[in-house]
């Protein structure tokens, strides 16, 4: 037996405590016809785990066409969804606006393009509950408090610099997430790797959580499909500058894929390998460089409101420019 809800603010119609987080309101796309409700929500809200969404459904925190439902409920497109998120530990303190400087490359009514510096975490969590990109966005644009994850559509690792896209409305977020799923958002990176890469290529290998080291990712048959295209930009003695493009966007994808072909990123303390001579200049540069040498330099997408194809590029940050300058001074270009 299901309970109807007539007013999203009516505690009489809703049997769980109202969260401090904003209610999420969605419309199921017609292209999702036949999917289970939990599958549809996982596609629309990729920043939330499937298990979390399923628990919200079981706790009657998800309302479909003004009725509570179960996770196996089929959707046919056009349904109205209301989600009452459950507060997680530190949610209220972490989702606070903070006056953190942002490098805004572009902004309009639908989206923001941010050039993220290395060292800035995207989302609060795992000991980084404040001082994140999310906190900065809430200060820059307070209405983002009404959009899940403050509109952040995809992530960059803490120590990866470069471009990422933020949706300013629920509608824009759904549109951009759909582009990611269809792989029509193009993301290009510059990576500096150890060793001499002999030719351009593709790494097509599934990535999932490392079986024993849970903070790491790894190539595993149980992982999700992942494909990285790479092209040689410059070659020096014992290191190569690559242009990498993502066909998919898995966690640590470029770092894991480059390690898998024997060319880990300069400065990558998690996936790096000792491929260089002891006490060499290259070893010192690799050891002293404080982060993985990876920069999201270009992003191309379809504007969520008018469909126009837009492209942005971000210059290399000072630390990567200095590293390349050191290569030019000490190594022979090939």
C-alpha positions, -999 to +999 in steps of 0.1 A: +000+000+000+014+034-010+011+067+006+003+098-014+020+131-009+001+163-017+026+189-004+063+183-002+065+204+030+037+185+047+050+163+075+017+145+077+022+130+043+059+122+047+069+097+073+106+106+077+123+136+091+127+164+066+164+169+056+182+202+057+194+195+021+172+209-007+145+186-022+157+172-055+130+175-082+134+156-115+115+145-146+123+111-160+134+114-196+114+095-222+146+077-233+146+058-199+115+039-208+114+004-192+142+011-167+139+003-130+135+034-108+168+028-091+186+024-125+170+056-138+180+076-107+216+062-109+218+076-144+203+110-134+223+114-102+257+097-108+273+114-078+251+093-055+258+055-052+232+030-062+230+017-027+223+052-013+196+058-038+180+024-031+181+031+007+163+064+001+137+046-019+131+020+008+128+048+034+101+065+013+124+094+005+117+091-032+082+101-045+071+091-080+041+110-093+031+118-057+034+082-045+060+062-027+074+033-047+100+005-046+133+003-064+120-022-089+092+001-101+094+006-139+095+041-154+081+051-187+093+087-191+077+119-181+072+109-144+077+136-118+102+127-091+108+143-057+138+131-036+142+141+001+179+134+007+190+119+040+216+140+058+249+123+060+276+129+087+290+164+084+266+173+055+254+205+071+288+218+080+304+207+047+277+222+025+285+257+036+295+286+014+331+296+017+349+326+001+374+307-019+388+322-050+377+306-083+391+309-117+359+312-138+366+307-175+330+311-186+296+315-170+260+320-182+225+311-169+230+274-174+266+265-166+300+275-152+334+264-166+360+264-138+398+261-142+405+242-110+440+245-094+459+215-082+453+209-045+416+218-045+392+189-036+360+189-056+336+175-030+336+174+008+345+141+024+373+118+036+387+144+060+382+173+036+349+186+049+356+223+041+377+243+017+364+224-014+353+234-049+317+228-037+321+252-008+335+278-032+307+274-057+281+279-030+297+312-022+301+323-058+265+313-068+242+307-038+213+293-059+236+263-065+224+251-031+193+240-049+212+217-073+227+184-062+264+185-055+262+223-062+260+215-099+293+197-102+288+173-132+322+155-132+353+155-110+390+160-112+414+145-087+426+168-060+461+171-076+449+173-112+445+209-125+423+221-153+388+225-166+355+211-153+318+220-159+292+230-133+255+230-140+235+260-126+201+243-128+187+208-124+177+208-161+212+217-172+227+191-149+205+163-163+213+174-199+251+175-192+250+141-173+233+127-204+260+140-226+286+123-204+267+091-206+265+094-244+302+103-244+296+135-264+315+157-239+351+157-250+378+161-224+414+165-234+444+164-210+481+170-211+501+143-192+538+141-187+549+104-183+580+085-175+598+066-203+598+070-241+564+063-256+571+048-290+538+056-308+503+070-305+478+045-291+447+035-272+443+019-238+410-001-237+409-018-203+382-019-175+389+000-143+375-008-109+384-006-072+417-023-064+410-057-049+432-052-018+441-015-017+407+002-015+419+037-019+434+028-053+419+019-087+431-009-109+425-027-142+402-055-134+378-077-152+351-067-127+356-030-135+337-006-158+347-001-194+374+025-198+392+038-229+419+064-232+434+078-264+469+092-263+491+110-288+527+120-285+532+158-281+569+159-273+596+134-264+626+140-242+653+117-227+633+091-206+601+111-205+572+119-229+546+147-231+512+131-241+479+145-252+452+122-237+415+121-246+389+103-225+362+082-242+350+073-207+356+090-173+365+065-146+382+075-114+420+079-119+416+067-155+446+083-172+468+075-142+459+039-141+460+034-179+494+050-183+508+029-155+494-002-172+515+004-203+546+011-183+545+049-184+532+063-151+528+100-147+557+122-134+551+129-097+523+103-092+530+089-057+502+064-059+507+048-093+543+058-101+570+032-108+607+034-104+617+034-141+645+059-139+682+058-129+691+064-093+705+099-086+696+112-121+682+146-129+650+130-140+647+111-107+651+144-088+625+161-110+600+132-105+606+130-068+603+167-062+573+174-084+545+175-058+516+160-078+508+139-108+517+159-140+482+160-154+462+190-166+426+190-181+434+214-208+403+214-230+366+206-228+340+206-256+302+201-250+268+210-263+252+239-245+223+225-224+199+252-234+205+259-271+226+230-283+255+251-295+288+233-295+312+252-272+349+246-265+372+261-238+410+257-233+431+263-202+468+272-204+492+251-184+497+262-148+530+276-136+542+243-120+538+223-152+554+251-173+583+251-149+587+213-152+587+215-190+612+243-189+634+220-168+631+193-194+641+217-221+672+228-201+684+193-191+672+168-217+675+164-254+642+167-273+636+138-297 
